[in-house]
Amino acid sequence: MSITDRVIAIIAEQAVLEPSDVTPTSTLEDLGIDSLGLVESIFAIEEEFDISVPFNANEPEASDFDISNVAAIIAGIEKLVSEKV
């Protein structure tokens, strides 16, 4: 399963949707994921990929991690995974 598929599965589970309902252009708001859901998604992603996502739930805009849409989240995770050695 690719990184994209795994991230979409995690986000879909958090949004209580089918993975097919989650598109790269979907925003978390579009999917009905609130700030608590976002934090839970980040934790699940960190656990799935054994990475640390540079995301501050208290100051999302100050985080060095783009959560503007699903594609941005996937790109950020692919970058973190590729840097993990």
C-alpha positions as CSV (number, residue, x, y, z in Angstrom):
1,M,0.0,0.0,0.0
2,S,1.4,3.4,-1.0
3,I,1.9,6.3,1.3
4,T,-0.9,8.1,-0.5
5,D,-3.3,5.2,0.1
6,R,-2.3,4.8,3.7
7,V,-2.7,8.5,4.5
8,I,-6.1,8.6,2.7
9,A,-7.2,5.5,4.7
10,I,-6.3,7.2,8.0
11,I,-8.0,10.5,7.0
12,A,-11.1,8.6,5.7
13,E,-11.3,6.6,9.0
14,Q,-11.1,9.8,11.0
15,A,-13.9,11.4,8.8
16,V,-16.0,8.2,8.9
17,L,-15.9,8.1,5.1
18,E,-14.9,5.6,2.5
19,P,-11.4,6.2,1.2
20,S,-13.0,6.8,-2.3
21,D,-14.7,9.8,-0.8
22,V,-11.3,11.4,0.1
23,T,-9.7,13.3,-2.9
24,P,-6.3,15.0,-3.1
25,T,-8.1,18.4,-3.3
26,S,-10.3,17.7,-0.2
27,T,-9.7,19.9,2.7
28,L,-10.1,18.6,6.2
29,E,-13.0,21.0,6.6
30,D,-14.7,19.5,3.5
31,L,-14.4,16.1,5.1
32,G,-15.8,17.3,8.4
33,I,-12.6,16.8,10.4
34,D,-12.4,19.3,13.3
35,S,-9.3,20.2,15.3
36,L,-9.6,17.2,17.6
37,G,-10.0,14.9,14.5
38,L,-6.9,16.6,13.0
39,V,-4.8,15.9,16.1
40,E,-6.0,12.3,16.1
41,S,-5.2,11.9,12.4
42,I,-1.7,13.3,13.0
43,F,-1.1,10.9,15.8
44,A,-2.3,8.0,13.6
45,I,-0.1,9.1,10.8
46,E,2.9,9.4,13.1
47,E,2.3,5.9,14.4
48,E,1.7,4.4,10.9
49,F,4.9,5.8,9.4
50,D,7.0,6.0,12.6
51,I,7.7,9.7,12.0
52,S,7.3,12.9,13.9
53,V,5.0,15.5,12.2
54,P,6.1,19.1,12.9
55,F,2.6,20.2,13.7
56,N,1.5,22.3,16.7
57,A,-2.2,21.9,17.3
58,N,-2.3,25.0,19.4
59,E,-0.7,27.1,16.6
60,P,-1.4,25.3,13.3
61,E,-0.4,28.4,11.3
62,A,3.0,28.4,13.1
63,S,3.6,24.7,12.2
64,D,6.0,23.8,9.5
65,F,3.5,21.4,8.0
66,D,0.9,22.2,5.3
67,I,-2.6,20.9,6.1
68,S,-4.4,22.9,3.5
69,N,-5.6,19.8,1.7
70,V,-5.1,16.1,1.4
71,A,-2.5,16.4,-1.3
72,A,-0.4,18.8,0.8
73,I,-0.6,16.4,3.8
74,I,0.5,13.5,1.6
75,A,3.4,15.5,0.2
76,G,4.5,16.5,3.7
77,I,4.4,12.9,4.9
78,E,6.3,11.7,1.8
79,K,9.0,14.3,2.6
80,L,9.2,13.2,6.2
81,V,9.3,9.5,5.3
82,S,12.1,10.1,2.7
83,E,14.1,12.0,5.3
84,K,13.8,9.3,7.9
85,V,16.9,7.2,7.7
